[in-house]
Amino acid sequence: MPRHSAAVYRRRRLVTLVAAILVVAVVGVAVWLLVARPWANAAEATPSPSASASAPESPTPDPTAGESPAAESPAPESSAEETPGIVACEARDVEVAAVTDADAYDPGVMPQLSISLTNRGSTDCAIDVGSTTQRLTVSSGSDVWWTSTDCQENPSSMVATLPAGATVTSKVPVTWDRTRSSVETCADENRPRAPGGGASYHVAVEIGGFKGTTTKQILLY
């Protein structure tokens, strides 16, 4: 086998050395990539656009929260817009009328007087139906014989809801004792008595600030 020149051997050693350096460099880079993981921090610091766009604005409720009473959401309260309050009745919607237990009364029979209310409006409304706002008057022509407020005791207020289209009547009627009333004679047992014999009287009523548009006629015998 012919011997190579010294130059050939030098070139072979140079190629081998360069190859060894390249192998060491590649291995070193691979080791650094595995240890340093330079992409990890970038990925953690900058979320992907798709993940950012799909994130909800408010936290998603925990599906297991309902298992604990303390985690349950309270029932929503109704707002004024959702449930409007009952408004006060208006004169155009309320019809007030006098009610009596009879049209004519025999001697000694005391008329029982009541008030009826009708809501002609399309919505429920509130009205004070307490004795403070009630007034019943018995007249003969222009002569006022009796007024329920002359000797009224312990008047009170009571606001009630009058349903749309409904008619209600006072449960406890007021008794007219067929005498002439005044604030000065409430305890007088000898007050003038209203004439009978078929005499005509008219009952007018008022409640909650609304007056009856008509009166109810009764006859006393």
C-alpha positions, 0 to 999 in steps of 0.5 A: 500500500503506498504511503500518503504524503504528510499533507494528506494526513493533515487534511484528514485530521482537520476534517475529523476535528471539524466533524467532532466540533460540529457534533459537540455543538449540536449536542450542546444546543439540544441539551440547552433547548431541553433544559432552558425551554426558551418558548415556555415563558413566552407561551405562558406570558402571552395567551393565544388570541383564540383563548383570549377572545373566548374568555367570558367577561364574568366568571362561570358559575361552579357546577358544584356550587348548588350542592351547598346552601351557602353557595346558592344564589338568592332569589331576585327581588322584584324591582319597581319596574317589574312590579309597579305599585298600586296607584291611588284611585281617581274620581273618573274611575270610582263610582260611589253609591248609597246602599240601604237594607230596605226602601221603606221602614215601618215604625220603630225599624232603624235604617241600615246604611252602607256604601258601595264602591265600584272601580270602573277603571281597567287597573286596580287602585288603592283607596282609604276606606276607613271610617275617617273618610266615610260620611253618610248624610240623611236629608229631607229636601234641604234639611239635613237630619243626620250625619254619621260623623257628628257623633263618630267614635275612634275613626280610623284609616284603612287603605284597601285595593279596589280591583278593576271592575269590582264592586264592594260594599261596606261589611258593617252598616251604619244605623240611623236611629231616626233622630236629628244629629249634632255634635252637641247632642250625642249623649242626649236621648231626647233628640228630635225624631224624624217624622214618619207616615211615609215621609221621604228622606235621601241618603248621600254618601262619601268615602275616600274623598269621593262623593256619590253622584246620586242619593238613595231615597227611603221612606219612613212610616 
